[in-house]
Amino acid sequence: MRLEFLVNDRRGTIPLENGTYIIGRSEACKIHIPLPDVSERHALLIVRDENIILEDLHSANGTLVNGEEVQGPVRIDSNAVFQIGSSLFRVSLKDSDEEESFAKQEFLEEDEEEPVKTVYESVPSQALQNDPLREIRRNVQEQIHRELLKRLDMKRLTVEGVDNAGLEETARTKIAEIINEVIAKGRLPEGIDSKRLENDVFNEAMRLGPLEELLADDSVAEIMVNGPAKVYVERNGKIELSDCQFSDDASVHSVIERIVAPLGRRIDESQPYVDARLSDGSRVNAIIAPLALSGPTITIRKFSKKAMTTEDFIRFGTWTEDAANFMRLAVLLRKNIVVAGGTGSGKTTLLNLLSGFIPTSERIVTVEDAAELRLQQPHVVRLEARPPNIEGKGAVTIRDLVKNCLRMRPDRIIVGECRGGEALDMLQAMNTGHDGSLTTVHANSPRDVVSRLETMVLMSGMDLPSRAIREQIASAVDIIIHESRLSDGTRKVDAITEVTGLEGNQIVMQDIFTFRQTGVTPEGRILGHFQPTGAVPTWIDQVKSRGLEIDMAMFQA
């Protein structure tokens, strides 16, 4: 009897004898399938002569037999096809003439005489192919980590009031001691760098494990953990699979806990997703089972350690010097500005840059879900929303904070992002003396910003007529600056648009600057130029009355 499998286009067989076989992603499973769509302990296969019983072990996405989901233990025919994740299996009574060669062997129990082999090995990246010691190093690292936990007397350290820095210093000392003992006994495998091993164990125990190396890499803009086995990164606007891996789901979950715990956030089955931030301001989103079927998922959007300047934007081709000068004037003249764009287009970075034009003498209040903005002015008050506690109480929303900040005598209000009913309070603030406010909105074009704002105002629960909402928008918003991430990975401001007023039921807008694409290079790079349209802002007379200088040539098409 044998088990035939088809996993990621790879076919093979495993000889089956009478017994019990647990199938899953965990390395402890007798049939090990290290794929993200397979649960840790996914299914149970019982073989008794020609009687075959299959049972789903409360997996995340179920087990199918001939296309129907298994409900409890079921007897299956020898040629029935059952599906676990995207992998297909069939028990065949025919004897196998050839034995399949597998890359790895796994034991279910210590007293198992014959090892059962892994049915599939993930296709290694180039980095893994060049690092044959990776698996050995990981096993050694896990053993040292377990020994470290035994030697660290956490209870005593807590009683003595040791701070985080002291705990890290103690951990480093203990790790070095353990590694030196291993070397002295001649048990450290050849080819493993003891210093790198020390750093890896320390990062796993005290920091963010395998992510530390990616966080230190300035070329990485975004980190996407899709379960323990797949970690993707964005470099130069392109997404690629990294050679970073976690040992299991528990390791990923431990990293999430270390991120959210200092912020007073929580993540568990009752609250399986969370927004947070790292100490450097990088944005973090995490989501776990039962919502994340491929394992604990982390998305980290890194922010540059160096604040972006207008010169950087000009050098990168994000906008031109004329556009930068125009937006500086708009901020100084206290125009209300909405930064719009899609996900990952650079709205927060642009909002940070625009906030740098605000005079240092003004009082600024920022309102965010997770504090990400890094303003350089001395007089800044930062407010951060709070999720509900474990009883579902105590939540403080963005809308609550926007209402509250109106009583804090702000010269400028900056809302990290408008997603819901807070849009109404933001518009009212802009219309009631809080000029010069800034916010961001998800939208595909400047015209879409108006529709999005209308929808969000209705989400506030106020049953306002469409014309009344549009009057609020036309009166409140002065400038919409839209940014896009193009197909070649570059981010560009593709429109700076003025809201000029309301005619009938339609909001009137005019583009001041636009990006015009002219072609694509053979390498896929977008060609084009950012240019003025020839339109002049309706408020241009205010520039001279404020004693500011402006070169009208910047508006010439």
N, C-alpha and C positions, 0 to 999 in steps of 0.2 A: 504494500500500500504506500502511496506517496501523495504529497501535497504539491500540486502544480500552482505556480504563481505568475502573475504579470504585474510588475511594479515599475512604473515610469519607463515603459517600453522594454524592460528587461524581463526575459522569461527564464524560468528555472524550476527545479523540483527539490523537495526535501523528503527523505524517507520517513515514513510514519510507522510507529509501533503502537501497540495498545498503551494508552496512558492519557494524561491530561496536559493540554498545551494552552498556555496563556499567550495571547497575541496582543502586542501593543508597542508603544514608542519607548517605554522604559527599558533600560538595559537589563533589568532583572527578568524580563519576559522571555519565555522559552523560544518564541518566534518573535524576533526583534525587528520592527519596521520603523526606522528613525525618520519618519516623515511628519510634517506639521499637521496634516489632516487626520492623523491617527492619535487616539488618546493614549495616556500613559499605560493603562490596562484596558484595552478596547474590547476584547472578546475572549470567550473560553471555548476551546475545541476539545471534545472528549471522544476518544476512539476506543471502542470495545469490539474487536473482531471486525465485523462489517456494519456494526451499529455506530453511527456518527451523530453526535449531539453538538449543536452550536448554540451559544448563549451570549447575548450582548451584556457587557459589564457596565451598564449605565454610561456608555460613551457619549462624547459631546455631539457627534453627528450620526450615531446609530450604525447598525450592521444590516446589510441587505442580503436576502437570499432570492435569487432569480428576480431581482428588482423590487421585492417586497421587504419592508422593514421587519426585523425579528422582534417578536414580543414574547419574552421569556425563553426558556430552553425549547429548542425545536430539533426534531430529527430530520436530517437531510439525506438525500440520495447521494450515492457515490459520485455522480456526475453533475450534481447541482453546483452552480456558480454562486459564490458568496463574495460580497464586496465590503471592504473595510477602507474607508476614505476613498481614495482613487485607485486602490489596489484590488486586483481580482484574484480569487483563489478557487481551486477545485480539488476535491479529494478523488484520486483515481486508484482503482484496485489493481491496475496493471503494475508489474514489476518494472523498475527502471533499469535499463541496460547501462546507462552512463550516469555517473555521479556528477552533480553540479559542483563546480569549484566556487567557493565563497571566500570573501576577503577577511571575514571576521568570525569568531566563535563566541557564543554566549552560553552561560549556564543559568538554568532556572534555580536550582538548589545546589548546595555544596556537595551533596551526596550523589548527584547525577553522574552516572558512569560515562555516558556519551554526550558530548556537547551538541547542542542544537544550534544551527548556524543562522546568522543574520541573512534575511532574504534580499536585502538591498543596502547598498552603501551609497550615500549621497555623492553625486559627482563632485570631486574635489576641485577647488579653484586652483589656479596656477601656483598660488602661494602654498597651498597644501601639498601639491605635488613636489614642490621644492623643499618641503619640510617633513621628511618621513618620521622624525622623532616627535611630531606633534601629539600623537595619541599617548605615547609613553610619558611625555612631559606632563600631560594633563592628569594622568593617573598618579604620578608622583606628587603633583601639586595638590590633588585631592587628599592624599594620605597625610601630607604635611599640614594641610588645613585642619583635618580632623585632630591631629596631635596638638595643634595650636589651641583649639577649643578646649582640650583637656587641661592644658597647662595654664591657660588664662583663668585666673580666679575672679570671674566677673563680679560675684557677690562681694568679695573683699574690696575690689577696686571701687565698686559703687558706694560701699559704706565709707571708704576713705575719701570720697568726693573727688576722685580723679577726673579731670576734665578730658575733653576729646583729644587734645594735643598730647596729654599724658598717656592716654590709652593707646594712641597710635605709636608713641615712642616705646611703650612696653611691648606692644605687639611686634614691632620691628626687632626688638632685642630677642624675644622668644623665637621668632622665625629664624633669625640668624643662628641661634643656639641649636635649633632642631636640624637645620641644614648642615651645620658643622659636624654634628653627631653622625648624620647620614654619611657625610664625606669620610669621616674618620673610620667608620665601619666598612668603607668601600662599597656602599650600597647605592651610590648615585650613578645612574647609567651614564656611560660615556657619551659625550656630545651635548650634554645638557649644561648650559651656562648657569652657575649657581647664583650669580647676581640677578640675572633675568628671572630665575625661578623665585628668588626672594621677593622681587617686585611684584610678580604675578600673584603670589600667595597673599602678599600684603594688600594688593588692590582687591582681591577676591574677598578678603576678610574684613577690611576696614573701609573700602571705598566702593567704586562702581564696577569692580571686576574687569572683565575684558573691555568694557567701554572706555576705561581710562586712557588707553592708547589712542582711541579714535577721538576722544575729547581733546587730547593734546595736539592732534594733527590739525594744523591751521588750514589745510587744503580741504578738509571735510566740513561741509556746510550743514548737513542734516544726517542724522543717524536713525535708522528704522529697524527695530528688532522685531522680527516676525517669528516669535518663538525662539527656543534655545539654539536651533541649528542654522537659522538664516538671519544674518545681520547685513542689511544693505546700507550704503552710504551714498550721499550726493557729493560729487566732485565736479567743479566747473559746470554745474547745471545738469550733469548726467548722473543717473542712478546706476550703481554697480554693486555686485555682491562682494562683501569683504571676507577675509579669512578668519574673522573674529567669530567665536562660538562660545556658548554657555554649556555647562555640563548637563543641565536639566531644567525643567520648569521652575523648580524650587530656587535655583540660582537667579533666574530672571526675576522671580517674585521678591527675592531678598533685596535685589538692587532697587526695585520699585519702592519697597518699604524704606530703604535708606534715603531715598529722594524725598518722599512725602512726609516722613515722621518729623523732621525739624520744622516743617511748615504748619504742623498741627492738622494735617490732612490725614485721611485714612482711605484704605482700599481693601475691600473684602467682598463677600458674596452679596451683602446688602447694598454696597456701593462699589460696583465692580469697575468703575472708571474714574479717573481723576486728572485734573489739570494742575501742574505744579511748575516749579522753576528750579534751576540749579543756582549755586552761589554766584556764578558769573552772569546770571540773568537769562541763560538759555531756557527756552520754553520746552516743557515736557508734558506729553500726554501719555497716559498708561491705561490699558484696559485688560482685564483678565477674564478667565472663565467665570460664569457660563456664557458670557457674551462673546469672548474671543475664542473661536473654535480651533485656531492654529497654535494656541498656547499664549502665555502672557506676552503682550505686545507693547513696545515702548517706541515713541516717536520723539526725538530730541531735535529741536531746531536751534542750532548754535548761533550765537551772536559773536561778531568779531570782537576780539579783545581790544582793538583800537577803534575808537568812534569814527564813523565815516564822515568825511567832509565834502563840501561842494566840489572841491578839486578832485576828490576820488570819483565822485559821480560823473564829472566831466571826462576824466581820464578813462573810465570804464565805458563811456558812451551812453550812460543812462539818460543824461540830458545835456543841454548846452549851457554855456556861460550866460547867454541872454535869458534863458529860462530860469537859471539860478538867481540872477539879479531881479527878475520879475517876481519870483516867489518871495524873495527877501523883502521887497517893497510891500507885497500883499500882507505879510506877517506884521511888518512895522506899522502898516495902516490899519491893523486890527481887523482884517477881513476874516470871516468865518470860513474855514477850509475843511473839506472832506477829502480824505485820501482813500481812493477806491482801487480795487484790483482783485484778482483771483487768489486762491490759496498758494502761498509760496512766492508771490510776486514781489515781495519786499515792502509791503505797506508799513510795517512797524519800523523798519530801518529808515524809510522815507519820513515817517512821522517824527522819529528822533532827530533827523536832520533839520526838518522845518522848525522844530521846537528850539533848535539852536539859534534861530534868528530872533527869538524873543529877548527883549532887553533884560539885563540882569537886575534891574530895579523893580521888576514886576513880580507879584506873588502868583505862583502857579500851583494849581491843585490837579493832580492826576488821579484818574479812576480806572482800575483795571481788574480783570478776572484773576490774572496772575501777574504780579508786578514785573514788567519786562523793560519798560522805558527807562532810559538812563539820561536824565537831563543834567546839563552842566551848570545851570544857574544855581545860585546859593539859596534862593528863597523858594523851595519846592516842598509841597506837602503831598505825600504819596498815600493813596487809599487803595486797599485791596479787598475784593469781595470775599465772603466766607461761605463755605458750603454748610449744609445742615449737619448736626451732630448725629450720633448713632440712633437717637430717638426721633430723628427727622425734624428737629427744632433748631432754632438759633441761626438760620440762614440769613445772610445779609447780601442782597443782590446788587448788581450794578445800578439798578434804578434807585434803590434806597440810597446808595452813596452819591449819585448825581443830585438827588434832592437835598441830601445833607450838605454837600459841598457848596450849595448856593448860600448857606448861612455862614460860610467860612471866609467871607470877604475875598474871593478870588479875583485877580485881574484877568487871569486866563484859566479856562477849564479844558483839560485834555482827557478825553475818554479813549482808552486803548482800542476798543471796538464796540460799535453798536450792533447788537444782534436781536434785540427785541423791543419791549415797551419803553426802555430807557431812551429810545430815539425821540419820543414825544417830549420828555423832560429836557433832552439836549437841545431840541429846536426851541423850546420855550425859553431856555437859558440864553440862547443866542439872540432871541428877540426881546429880551428884557434887560439889556445893559451889559451882558457878558460877551462883548464883541471880542474877536480874536481867538475864539475857541477852535479846537482841532479835534477831529475824530477820524476813525477809519470805518469802512463799510465794504463788505464783499459784494462786488458787482462786476459785470463783464464790460461795461462801457459807462461813460458819464451819463448817458440817458437812462441806463438801467439803475443808476443811483437813486434817481427820483422815484422809480417804481418800488425799489427796495425800501426806501424811507417811508413811503406811503403804507406799505405792508407792515412795517415794524410799528408804525404809529397805531395801526388798527390792533396790533398785538397787545397794546397797552390796556385794552378793554374799553377804550373810549369810542363810542359810536359816532364818529365825526363824519360829516359829508366829505366827499372827495375834494370838492373845491376848497373847503376850509383847510384841509390838510395841505393842499398844494399852495395855498396862500402862505401858510406857515413856512413851508420849505422855500418858496421863492423869496420870502422876506428874510429868512435866517441864513441860508447858504449863499456865499459869495463866489467861492472858487471850488471846483472839483478837479482834482489832479489824479489821473488814472495811470496805473502802472501795470505792466504785463510781463510775464515770463515767456519769452519766445521759444520757438521749437529748437533753437540751437543752445538753449539753456541760459542765454543772457537775459537780464532784466532791464527793461527800458520804460521810461515815462512816455506813453504814447499819446497823451492828450492833456492839455491844461485848458480847462473850459470855465467860462464865466457864466453864472446864472444871472440873467438880466432882468427877469420879472415874470409876470403872469399876463397872458393875453387870452381872454376868454377862459377856458378851462385848461389851457396848455401852458406849461412852463417853458419860457423862451431861454435858450442857451446859445452861446457862441464860442467856438474854439479860438483860443488865442495862439496856442502852439499845438502842433501835431507831429507825430512820427510817420513818415511816408516810406514804406518799404519799396526798394527798387529791384531786388533780386535776391538770389541765393548762390553762394559760391559752391564749387564742386564738393567741398568738404562739409557743406550743410550750413555754413555760417550766413546769418541774415545780413543783407546789405540794405542800407537806407540812410535817411538823414532826418534829424529833428529840425523843424522849420516853423517860422511864424506864418500865420494865415493871412496877415494883413489887417485883421480886426484889432481895434483898440479898445481897452476896457472902458466901460462907461464911467468909472470913478477915477479916471486918470487925472482930472483937475485937482483931486485931493492931494496929489503928490506935491505939487508946488505950494499949496496952502500949508502943508506940514513942514515946509522947508527942506524937502528931500529932493535929490537930483535924479533925473531919469533921462536916458538916451532914447529918444523916440525912434531911432533907427532900428531898435530891436524888434519893432512890430512890422517892419517892411517885409513884404512877402518876397 
